[in-house]
Amino acid sequence: MGKKKNLQKKHKFKHAEGQVGQAVGVAERPSQASAPTTAPAAGRSSAPTAVVGRDFSYVGKDLRRIAVMAVSLVALEFVLYYLLVHTSVGTTVYSFVNV
């Protein structure tokens, strides 16, 4: 098997975007050896900071839609159970299916 050539990546994903909105290329990143390593101060909080440029406001709306859909499907299941077991509709449907 031959050696792989070192090629730059074709795609620039969202997680690789800088704060300005431009993607950070491989050549623009500082190397690990030249980056200064500093230990966090003892009094500072280690809570994660907010990422600039990401908007997750749609997640709450999507979760509400999923909850409404789940509740409506469970309610539909109970209505169909009542109709098919406790009324004559179930017997009629069974006679149509039993061909």
N, C-alpha and C positions, 0 to 999 in steps of 0.2 A: 504494500500500500504506500502511495506517495505522500510526501509532506503536504500539509495544508498551508496555503498561503495566508499571510496576515492581511485580511481585507477589512475595511471599515464596514460597520453594520449598515444595512440598507435602510432600516426603519428607526425612527426616533420616537420612542414611546412617551406617554404623558409623564410617567414617573421620572423620566430623565430631563424634564423641562426645568429651566432655571426660574428665578423669581420674576424676571422680566417677561417670560413667556417664550423665549427662544431656547431651542434644545441645546444642551451642552454636548459638544462633540468630544471625541476621544482625545484629540490634541489639545483641547482647551482645559481639560481637567488637570489639576495639580497632581504630581506624582505622590505616592505614599511616603517616599523617603524625604521629600522636601517639605511636606506638610508638618507644621509644628504640632506636637502632641501635648495637650494640657489636660491636667486632671481637673474635674469639676470642683468648685469651691465647696467647703463643708457646709456653708449656710444656704446654698442654692437648692432649689427644688429639682428633683429629677423627673418632673412631669413632662410628657411630650409636648412640644410646641405645635401650634397650628401650622399647617402647610398652606402657603400662599398660592392662590390660583385654583384650588379645588373647591367645588361647590356641591355639597351633598344635601341640598334642601329638598330635592325630589324624593329622597328616601322615605321621609315621613308620609308623603302623599301615596307612594307606592305601597307602604305597609298598611295604610288605611284601606286602600283598594283591595288588597289581599284579604284583610280581615273581613270586609263586607262580603266579598265573594265566598269565603269559607262559611260565614254565618248563614248566608242565603242558601248555600248548598245543603247545609245540615238541616235548615228549616224545610227545604223542599223534600228532603229524605223523610222527615217526620210526617209531612203532609201526605206523601205518597204511601207511606206505611199505613197511616190511618185509613186512607181511601181504599187501599187494596185488601186490607185485612178485615176492617170493621164495616164495610159497606158491600153492596152487591156489585160494585164496579170491579172488584178483584175476581169474582166468579165470571163475569162477562169477559174480562181480559184473558183469563185462563182458558175459557172455552174458545176464544179466537186463536190463541196460540196453540192449543192442543188440536192439531189438524190430523 
